Amino acid sequence: MIPLKDDNPTQAVPFVTIVLIAANVAAFVWEMSLPTADRAAAITNLAVIPAEIARLGPGRFQGLPFQGMTLFTAMFLHGGPLHLLGNMLYLWIFGNNIEDVMGHVRFPIFYLACGIAASLTQVAASPRSTTAMIGASGAIAGVLGAYLVLFPTARVITLIFLFIFVRIVSIPAVIVLGFWFLLWHR
């Protein structure tokens, strides 16, 4: 199931959504341009590591004074092209409507706050975990939650694959968003 577009027209150009997508893509291109060992070190230094956030130790990355800065930096890193593509597709389709409702100033604050809240929730759930967390999924989950609240009856034009058959159908947004949560957060 791949969403193509929703049935909610927007009134304004979603500048902030475009900038967020561009920032995520730029960070991914930078990430992939690094040699493998440097990429691993960069992810370790810029990712949220719950055990380090829980004890609020100083960051290992020169220029980031506290490990807490990773709550921001980790949102722009992704584990691979499909991780990035999936997150950015959902941000594009649903973020533009939330930006339209919230405006160009409140939307990025909401987006970043959702991403930070999601990371802090993971830290609270697993404060001893040393697994590096990256990705925009927490921020996008907040955007999708807002979409469900603001547009509960919206429909999404979706590409559906059923074995060898491919169809384009309009389905309720709640199903598409539920699929995203199941696919990316199993």
LINTA-V329968 format. One line per field, one symbol per residue. ss: DSSP state (H for helix, E for strand, - for the rest). psi: psi as a letter, one per 20 degrees, with the letter a starting at -180 (. if undefined). Layout:
ss=???
psi=???
//
This chain:
ss=-EEEEE--------HHHHHHHHHHHHHHHHHHH--HHHHHHHHHHH-EEHHHHHH-----------HHHHHHHHHH----HHHHHHHHHHHHHHHHHHHHHHHHHHHHHHHHHHHHHHHHHHHHH------EE---HHHHHHHHHHHHHH----EEEEEEEE--EEEEEEEEHHHHHHHHHHHH--
psi=ooqgqrjoqqhqpmgggggggggggghggggiiqqgghggggghhirpoghhghilrqqiophohqhhhihghhijqqirhhggggghghggghhhhhhgghrighghggghhggghgghghghhmiipjppprrjhgghhgghghghghmhjqqppqpppndippqpqpqphhgghhgggggil.
//
